[in-house]
Amino acid sequence: DIVPDLVALGERALPVYLRALRDHDLVVRRRVAQALHGMDPVPSQAAPALIQSLDDKDRTVRVFAVEALAKIPSEVDKIIPALIRSLGHKDDDFRHSLCHALSGISKTVVVPAIAEALKDKRWRVREGAARVLGQHGGWAWKYAPALISLLGDEQSEVRRTAVWAMGFMKSAHDDVVPALVRALEDESPPVCKAAATSLGKFGTLARRAVPALIRASTDDDRDLRKSAVVALCWIWPE
């Protein structure tokens, strides 16, 4: 295995790395991407080539590229837009890696860009952006209105993730709780279940949702009934 040797060479081997990232041989691309990923920090000069590797046909190369890019803080202005664009990829595992990387970047830098991506034309980008906002938790509460607007999205996956993300925004409970109550009546059962679960996370702050959750607890959908009952226990424990 040549990867440890490549890592040991460090920046001295960088010109070789950058050429090899475009090699026709998949094994070469994988090993070089892994070697770059193993550096800490990754040299900023590698950012353009790693950004190109986000479009590699191979998932392993793409994932190593994502994780390597996350180690180049000096180039976040270029890296964040590239990672967000890649959220439109059909590979769910790759998108998971992208979301993880974006959630690890400084909140003050990445959250405004992610909030803007909630309006992207590609539904997978919207879904991924909502997921990242949720992963950033309560810090992103001021973007709750943008998440609420996704409750009208045509894609149920986007609505479900938006509802899940709202569950981490207690500071915006005045706006979020009524929106989650509306989501309990979504046409998609997974969205309704996610809404009940998120309401439970608000505890007593979601008491206005009790009547709607009681209705949901008698729904035909077993998963929704269970989630509604659990939420009621958190909201009204006595």
C-alpha positions as CSV (number, residue, x, y, z in Angstrom):
1,D,0.0,0.0,0.0
2,I,1.6,3.2,-1.1
3,V,-0.8,5.6,0.7
4,P,1.3,5.9,3.9
5,D,4.4,6.7,1.8
6,L,2.5,9.4,-0.2
7,V,1.2,10.9,3.0
8,A,4.7,11.0,4.5
9,L,6.0,12.9,1.4
10,G,3.5,15.6,2.2
11,E,3.5,18.8,0.1
12,R,6.6,17.7,-1.8
13,A,4.5,15.2,-3.7
14,L,1.6,17.7,-4.3
15,P,2.2,18.3,-8.0
16,V,2.2,14.5,-8.5
17,Y,-1.0,14.2,-6.5
18,L,-2.9,16.9,-8.5
19,R,-2.0,15.3,-11.8
20,A,-2.9,11.8,-10.5
21,L,-6.3,12.9,-9.4
22,R,-7.3,13.0,-13.1
23,D,-5.6,9.6,-13.9
24,H,-7.6,7.2,-16.0
25,D,-6.8,4.4,-13.5
26,L,-9.4,4.3,-10.7
27,V,-7.0,2.7,-8.2
28,V,-4.6,5.5,-8.7
29,R,-7.3,8.2,-8.2
30,R,-8.5,6.4,-5.1
31,R,-5.1,6.1,-3.5
32,V,-4.2,9.7,-4.2
33,A,-7.5,11.0,-2.9
34,Q,-7.0,9.0,0.2
35,A,-3.4,10.3,0.6
36,L,-4.7,13.9,0.3
37,H,-7.4,13.1,2.8
38,G,-4.8,11.8,5.2
39,M,-3.0,15.2,5.3
40,D,-3.9,17.6,8.1
41,P,-4.0,20.3,7.1
42,V,-4.6,19.7,3.4
43,P,-2.6,22.2,1.3
44,S,-4.8,25.0,0.0
45,Q,-3.3,24.5,-3.5
46,A,-5.1,21.2,-3.7
47,A,-8.5,22.8,-3.5
48,P,-9.2,23.3,-7.2
49,A,-8.3,19.7,-8.1
50,L,-10.3,18.3,-5.2
51,I,-13.3,20.3,-6.2
52,Q,-13.0,18.8,-9.7
53,S,-12.9,15.4,-8.0
54,L,-16.4,16.0,-6.6
55,D,-17.6,15.0,-10.1
56,D,-15.5,11.8,-10.2
57,K,-17.5,8.7,-11.3
58,D,-16.3,6.8,-8.3
59,R,-18.0,7.3,-4.9
60,T,-14.8,6.6,-2.9
61,V,-12.9,9.2,-4.7
62,R,-15.7,11.7,-4.3
63,V,-16.0,11.0,-0.5
64,F,-12.2,11.3,0.0
65,A,-12.3,14.6,-1.9
66,V,-15.1,16.0,0.3
67,E,-13.3,15.0,3.5
68,A,-10.1,16.5,2.2
69,L,-11.8,19.8,1.3
70,A,-13.2,20.1,4.8
71,K,-9.6,20.3,6.0
72,I,-8.8,23.5,3.9
73,P,-10.3,26.3,6.0
74,S,-8.5,29.0,4.1
75,E,-10.4,28.2,0.9
76,V,-14.0,28.0,2.3
77,D,-15.2,30.8,0.0
78,K,-14.6,28.4,-3.0
79,I,-15.3,25.2,-1.2
80,I,-18.7,25.9,0.2
81,P,-20.4,26.7,-3.1
82,A,-18.8,23.5,-4.6
83,L,-20.1,21.3,-1.8
84,I,-23.6,22.8,-2.0
85,R,-23.7,22.3,-5.8
86,S,-22.8,18.6,-5.2
87,L,-25.8,18.2,-2.9
88,G,-27.7,17.6,-6.1
89,H,-26.0,14.3,-6.7
90,K,-28.2,11.2,-6.8
91,D,-25.9,9.1,-4.5
92,D,-27.4,9.3,-1.0
93,D,-24.2,8.2,0.7
94,F,-22.2,10.8,-1.1
95,R,-24.7,13.5,-0.1
96,H,-24.5,12.3,3.5
97,S,-20.7,12.9,3.4
98,L,-21.4,16.4,1.9
99,C,-23.8,17.3,4.7
100,H,-21.4,16.0,7.3
101,A,-18.6,18.2,5.8
102,L,-20.8,21.3,5.6
103,S,-22.0,20.8,9.2
104,G,-18.4,20.9,10.3
105,I,-17.6,24.3,8.7
106,S,-17.8,27.4,10.8
107,K,-21.5,28.3,11.4
108,T,-21.1,32.0,10.7
109,V,-19.7,31.2,7.2
110,V,-21.7,28.2,6.0
111,V,-25.2,28.8,7.4
112,P,-26.1,31.9,5.3
113,A,-25.0,30.0,2.2
114,I,-26.9,26.9,3.1
115,A,-30.0,29.0,3.8
116,E,-29.8,30.4,0.3
117,A,-29.6,26.9,-1.1
118,L,-33.0,26.2,0.3
119,K,-34.3,28.0,-2.8
120,D,-32.3,25.9,-5.3
121,K,-34.1,24.5,-8.3
122,R,-32.8,21.0,-7.6
123,W,-34.8,19.2,-4.9
124,R,-31.9,17.2,-3.7
125,V,-30.0,20.4,-3.0
126,R,-33.0,21.8,-1.1
127,E,-33.2,18.6,1.0
128,G,-29.5,18.6,1.7
129,A,-29.5,22.2,2.7
130,A,-32.4,21.6,5.1
131,R,-30.5,18.7,6.6
132,V,-27.4,20.8,7.2
133,L,-29.4,23.5,8.9
134,G,-30.8,20.9,11.2
135,Q,-27.3,19.6,11.9
136,H,-26.2,23.1,12.9
137,G,-29.0,23.0,15.4
138,G,-30.4,26.0,17.4
139,W,-27.7,28.3,16.1
140,A,-29.6,28.5,12.8
141,W,-33.0,29.3,14.4
142,K,-33.3,32.6,12.6
143,Y,-33.6,30.8,9.3
144,A,-36.7,28.9,10.5
145,P,-39.0,30.9,8.2
146,A,-37.0,29.6,5.2
147,L,-37.5,26.1,6.4
148,I,-41.2,26.7,7.0
149,S,-41.5,27.8,3.4
150,L,-40.4,24.3,2.4
151,L,-43.6,22.8,3.8
152,G,-45.1,23.7,0.4
153,D,-42.4,21.9,-1.5
154,E,-43.6,19.4,-4.1
155,Q,-41.1,16.8,-2.9
156,S,-42.1,14.9,0.2
157,E,-38.4,14.2,1.0
158,V,-37.7,17.9,1.2
159,R,-40.8,18.5,3.4
160,R,-39.8,15.7,5.8
161,T,-36.2,16.9,6.2
162,A,-37.4,20.5,6.7
163,V,-39.8,19.3,9.5
164,W,-37.0,17.3,11.1
165,A,-34.7,20.3,11.0
166,M,-37.3,22.5,12.7
167,G,-37.2,20.3,15.7
168,F,-33.8,21.8,16.6
169,M,-35.0,25.4,16.6
170,K,-36.6,26.0,20.0
171,S,-35.7,29.7,19.9
172,A,-38.2,30.0,17.0
173,H,-41.0,28.1,18.6
174,D,-43.6,30.8,18.1
175,D,-43.3,30.3,14.3
176,V,-42.2,26.7,14.2
177,V,-44.8,25.0,16.4
178,P,-47.8,26.2,14.3
179,A,-46.0,25.1,11.1
180,L,-45.4,21.7,12.6
181,V,-49.0,21.4,13.6
182,R,-50.0,22.1,9.9
183,A,-47.4,19.4,8.8
184,L,-49.3,16.8,10.9
185,E,-51.9,16.9,8.1
186,D,-49.4,16.5,5.2
187,E,-50.4,14.0,2.5
188,S,-47.2,12.1,3.2
189,P,-47.2,9.8,6.3
190,P,-43.4,10.1,6.9
191,V,-43.8,13.9,6.9
192,C,-46.6,13.7,9.5
193,K,-44.5,11.3,11.7
194,A,-41.5,13.7,11.5
195,A,-43.7,16.6,12.5
196,A,-45.0,14.7,15.6
197,T,-41.4,13.8,16.6
198,S,-40.2,17.4,16.2
199,L,-43.1,18.7,18.2
200,G,-42.1,16.4,21.0
201,K,-38.6,17.9,21.1
202,F,-40.2,21.3,22.1
203,G,-41.6,19.9,25.3
204,T,-43.9,22.3,27.1
205,L,-43.2,25.0,24.5
206,A,-45.5,23.0,22.1
207,R,-48.6,22.7,24.4
208,R,-50.7,24.5,21.7
209,A,-50.1,21.4,19.6
210,V,-51.8,19.0,22.0
211,P,-55.2,18.9,20.3
212,A,-53.6,18.2,16.9
213,L,-51.4,15.5,18.4
214,I,-54.4,13.9,20.2
215,R,-56.1,13.7,16.8
216,A,-53.0,12.3,15.3
217,S,-52.8,9.6,18.0
218,T,-56.0,8.1,16.5
219,D,-54.8,8.1,12.9
220,D,-54.9,5.0,10.7
221,D,-51.1,5.1,10.3
222,R,-49.5,3.1,13.1
223,D,-46.2,5.0,13.0
224,L,-47.9,8.3,13.2
225,R,-50.0,7.2,16.2
226,K,-46.9,6.0,18.0
227,S,-45.0,9.3,17.3
228,A,-47.9,11.4,18.4
229,V,-48.3,9.5,21.7
230,V,-44.6,9.8,22.4
231,A,-44.7,13.6,21.6
232,L,-47.7,14.1,24.0
233,C,-45.7,12.4,26.8
234,W,-42.9,14.9,26.3
235,I,-45.2,17.9,26.0
236,W,-47.6,17.1,28.8
237,P,-45.8,14.7,31.1
238,E,-48.0,15.1,34.1
